[in-house]
């Protein structure tokens, strides 16, 4: 029996060296889950956020152990994770509880496109897939550059109001604002995009939005269906160019408000289609 235990330990060490990095990962937000699946490292994931929809199969394969601002600490600990990935100061309390319980926690705080790429590389390196991560990142950067070059040919760039929430109005976070620019539009609240916290991007007076006269309005209300007809019915909004011409669109929050692969691929592609269609009719 002692020999058998020794062999099992040796085998475990060999497996660890072949597949370096954490072996049992809990992802408290969707973007790290999606990225690990893209890197074909989904076997390492033992728990995910209940808000995860990308990839859809993750919801069927992995236990859901957290929301965004809360988590089932006992359930996470029962999974015996050797690493937990989180996002932002909003998950600091969850991280603190897990750290006090002896769990390794890595919390990323990416707010810009460049910071998202940095996060993706770090996660890739942590699971021994730095080369694959670099290759996938390079491909995404090439695709973004292609969109940027196509947008450079627009005769006019639309003014865009991106609304993350309706009551109160919250404008685009930084990576979304940057992707609007890459896609061919100009964020009408670029100064607010620099504010990392949603509370600092609140627009208390809707007239401020009206005054900036956006040509396009894009809504992505996290956790709630966007209602273009309600936007069009807002008092004093009837003369907003976007309302007058019916340029009000939704992009699902899972495609644009997760600071990971989705925003840099599907999210920006949807933005670009909207901008390109507008530019074609305003050449």
Beta strands, then each sheet from edge to edge (+ up, - down):
strand 1: 25-27
strand 2: 45-49
strand 3: 64-66
strand 4: 83-87
strand 5: 105-108
strand 6: 159-165
strand 7: 169-171
strand 8: 186-187
strand 9: 202-203
strand 10: 216-219
strand 11: 248-250
sheet 1: 3+ 2+ 1+ 4+ 5+
sheet 2: 8+ 6+ 7- 9+
sheet 3: 8+ 6+ 10+ 11+
end
